Amino acid sequence: MPLPLSCAIITLNEEDNISRTLVALSFIEDIVVIDSGSTDKTVEIAKSLGARVFFRKFDNYADQKNYAIEQTKFDWVLAIDADEVVSIGLQTEISNLFTKDKLQSVGYLVPRLTYYLGKWIRFGGYYPNYQIRLFKKTAGEFSGGLVHERVKLTGKPIKLKNPLYHYSYKNISDHLQFIDRYSSLFAEEEFRKGKTSSVFWAFLKACFKGFYMYWIRLGILDGKQGFVLALLGFYYNFLKYLKLYEKSKSISSFFVMVDSVHDVKSGKSTKEDSNQIHVG
């Protein structure tokens, strides 16, 4: 008999993942999928596998996931992504919490095991990568900006032992698209906070990230996959701060242009007054 538990998932063109994810949730009674306009068969597949599907225009990840939680029927929610799968061990562990009345917290941290280029990744900072995924919805909600949404919980979470499988990227091209998209979101979010960057700072941040992943967090033990992840970790961080630099330079250039126009209109020499123009 399915557990009196809800699962919340947000989707956009996830036909390659959604079946695998939903089939592993057969032990849960209520499954909610919030789609933001898929043009593939995501919605059709989700409905055929028993999910309740709703549409919501995407604005940011935190609001989208909170909306999904609002549509659930039960007090407890398992919030996962469309590319994640509940392992058999995790199914059993969650079932024991509910059927044996062992709930001792308002939220639980779940270890996440990532599959990348044909291998389960256990180093480089990728595992256990605990995430709050199971919680009482009156005690938790997603918070955050454009990226890095996290569950904010009113109590202290307890760690579970069995993993949530994460099928992160279909291939290198998919990974590079993720890097491009998320680095842009990061730059936008940091720019809104008034942050700036430089090419040198972007390079330093990238070097530290690559070194940290490969040597400090022992990504070297994941073989060639660990090397690729560390290299792309370098690239991702370089791109994040380079795009932030690009944004800060764009706004500075805008003010330079405005000052120049003002000088022309007022009959002043731009060259004469150039020492008063500050480029950030």
N, C-alpha and C positions, 0 to 999 in steps of 0.2 A: 504494500500500500504506500503511495507517495507521501512524502513528508509535508506537513502543513507549513511550508516554507515557500517564499517567492524568489525568483531569479530575475534580475534586471540586466538587459543587454542593449547597447546602442549599436546601430548598424548603418553602413553606407557601402553598397556594392560588395557584399561579403559572401557571394554565392559559393566561393571556393572553400569557405571555412564554416559557414553556419550549420550545415548538416552535422558535421563532426561534433560541434559544440553542443547542439541541442539533443542529439542522441544520448550523450553522456549525462543529460539532466533528467532522465526518465524517472529518477527517484524523487523529484521535486514536483509538487502539485501545480504550482502557478509559475508560468514563464511569460515575462513581458519583454517584448522587443520594440524599441523605439527607432524607427527608420527615418532618415533625413532626406529621402528622395532617391533611393536606389533605382538604377536603370537596368539592372540585371535581374536574376530570379531570386534575389534574397528574400523578398516579402512572400513570394509564392512558396518557397521552401519552408520558411518559418511557420507559415499558417498550416502547411501540410503536416508539420511535426508537432502541432498542438500549441504553438505560442500564440499569445494575444498580441497583435501587432497594431501599433499606433504610429501616426506620422507627426513629426515636429521638425520645423525648419531649424537647422543647426546654427547656434550662435557661439557656444563654447562647450568644452567637454564637461565641466562641472555642472552647468545648468541642464545640459542634455541628460546627464546621468541622474540628477536630482528629479527631473521630470519623470524619468523611468521609474524611480523609486515611488513616486507619488501614485503611480498607476497600479502598484502591486496590491495584492489582497491581504497578505499576512503581516504580522508584526516583525518577523525576521526576514532579512533579504540577503541573498548571495548576489553580489554585483561583480560580473565578469565581463571581459571583452569578447568580441566575436571570434577572435583568433586564439582563445584560451579553452582548454578542455579539463574538466574535473576528472582527476585520475580515480581509478577504482579504490585505491587506498583512501583518498580524500572523501569519496562518497561514503565509505564505511565509517570514517571518523566523524563526519557530519551527522550521519544517521544515528550513531551512538549518542551524540550530544543531545539529540531530540528525543529519541525513543527511550533512553535510559535516564532522562531528566538530569543531565550532567552540565547544563548550561551554568557557567560560573562567572560570566562577564557579559557586558553589553556588546562586545565585539571580539573578533578573532583575526589574528594575523595568519595569512596563508603563504607558505613558501612557493615561489614560482620558478619552474625549471624550463629554460628556453631551448628550443630545437633550432639549430642553425647550420646550414650547409651539410645536412646529413648527420649531425652529431648533437647530443645533449650537452649543453655548455654548463660547466660546474665551477668555472673560475672567472677571473676578470671582472668581478663585481656583479656577475649575472645570477649567481645562486648563493644563498637562498632567496635574496631579494624579496623579503617579506612585505606583503601588502595587506591592509585591512580590507577583506572582501566579504566577510560574513558578519553582520551586525544587526542590532535591533534598530529599526528605522526611526524610532522616536529618540534615539540616543546618538545618531550619527547622520552626517550628510557630507556630500562632496564640496570641497572648497578649492579655490585656486584661481589663477588667471587664465590666459589663453592656453597655457601648457602646464604640465605637472599637477594635474588635479589629484587631490588626496582626500580620503575620508577623515573628517574631523569628528572625533568621538568624545563623548562626555566622560567616559570611564577609561580605565586601563585595559588594553586588549591582551588576550592570551594567545600564545603561539600554538598553531596546529603543526603536526609532524609531516603529513603527506602533501605532495605537491599539486599545484595547478600547472598543467602543461601549457606552455606558451609557444605556439607556432608563429614566430614573429614575422619573418619575411619569406616570401615565396622564392626570391632569388636576389642577386646583387642589385639588379635594376630597381626592384621593389624597395630594397634598403636605401638606395640612393634617393629615391623619390621621397621616402620618409624623412631623410636627412634634410633635403631641400625644403620640404613643407614645415617641419618642426623648427628648423633654424630660423626660418622667416617669422614664425609665431613667437619664438623666443626674442628675436630682435625687436619685434613690435611691442611686446610686453615690457621689455627692459627700457625701450625708448620712451614709453608712456610714463615710466617711473622717473624719467629724467637722467637715465644712465647713458654714458658714452663709452667709446672704445677707441682703439687704434690698431693699426696693422701689427705692430710689435706686440701689443697686449694679446691680440688674437693668436699670434704665433706662440707666445708663452703659455697661454691657457691650453692650446692644442698639444704642445709638447708635454706638459704636465699630465694631461688626461691620458695620452698614449702610453707614457712611461708608467703611470699609476696602474692602468688596466693590465699591461703586459708583465710588469715586474713586481709591483707592490701587491696587486691582487692576483698574481700568478696566472695570468692569462696564457703564459707560455706553456702551461701544462695542458691546455686545450688544443695543442698542436697548431696546424695551419689555420683552423677556424679561429683560434685565439689570436693569432697574428693578424688575420683579416679584421676581426672585431676591434683590436687595438688601433690598427691603422685607420679604420673608418671612424673610430672614436676620436682620433686626432683630427680627422677631416671635419667631423660634425662640430667639434668645438671651435675649430678655426673658422668655419663658415658662420657659426652663431655670432661670434664677436666681430667678424668681418662685416656681416650684414648690419650689425649695430653701428659699426664705424661708418658704413655707407649712409645710414639714416642720419646720423649726427652731422656728417659732412654735407648732406643734402640740405638740411635746415640752415646750416651755416652759409652755404652758397646762396640760399634764398635771401638771407639778410644782406649779404654782400651785394646782390643784384638790386634789392630795394634801396640800399644806400646809394648805389651808383645812379639809379634813376632819379633819386631825390636831388643828387648833386647836379645832374644835367638840367633838371627843371628849375633849380634855384640859381643856375648860372655859375655855380662854383666849379672849380677844377677838381675832378676826381683824384687826379694825381697829387694835387696839393693837400687833399684831406685824407689821403690813403693811410696815414699813420694812425688814424682814429678807427679804422676798420679792424675788428678782431675776428679771426676765423678760428672756431673751436674745434 
